[in-house]
């Protein structure tokens, strides 16, 4: 789970989304939480992990297990 923020950043940038855009898609009011997670300052809630997995069409294992690399299967709609 140490690499969750790194993986989130990869998925977000690969989808050409800003932190603000991703925050809105995930139902957050501000980008600050996304920024802190990507920087490793905060850990995501289980609810956020599920939302991220669904949005980017990846598994929760890919997001949470450090030994598994994350990849996008298809681009999410913008």
N, C-alpha and C positions, 0 to 999 in steps of 0.2 A: 504493500500500500504506500510505500515511500515514494513511488514514482507516479502516483495518481495525477498530481499537478502537472508533471511533465507530459504525461499522456493526454491530459485534457488540453493543454496548450497546443500540442501537435494536432489534435483533431480539430480544434477551433481554427487554427491558422490554415490547415489544409482545406478547410471548408470556407476560407476567406471571410470569417466572421470576426468582428471586434468583440472585446470583452463585454461591452454594453449590449450588443446584439444577442450574444449568447445568454447573457443574464435575462434579457427579456423573454427569449424563447423558453428558458427554464423556469420562468415565473418568478424571477428575483427582481427586486425593485432597483438595485444598483449593481454596478460592475465590481464594486470593492470586494465582495465575497469571492468572485471568480479570480480576481487578481491575487488575493491572499492564498487561495488554494493552489493556483499555478506557481506561486512563489514558495510553496511548502510551509507557509505560516499557519495555515488552518487545515484541518481534515474535513472531508466532505461528510455530510449526513448520508445515511443509507438511502433516504428518499432522493437526494441529489444524484447519487451514484446510479440509481435506477433510471432517473430522467435522462442523464447523460448517455447511458447505454442505449436507451430507446431512441433518443434523438439521432445519435451517430451510428446506430445499427451495429453496435459491438456488444460483446458479452460483458457481464460484470466481472468475470474471471480475467478477461483481457485488461480491464481497468484496474483491478485490485491486486492481481498477482504480479509481483515485480519481475518474475522470470519470463513472463509472457509478453511479447511485443503486441502492440495494438495496431490494427489496420482498419481502414474503412472499407466496407463492402460496397456501399453506394453512397453517393452524396445526399445529404438531407435537403429537403426543399428550403429555399430561402424565403 
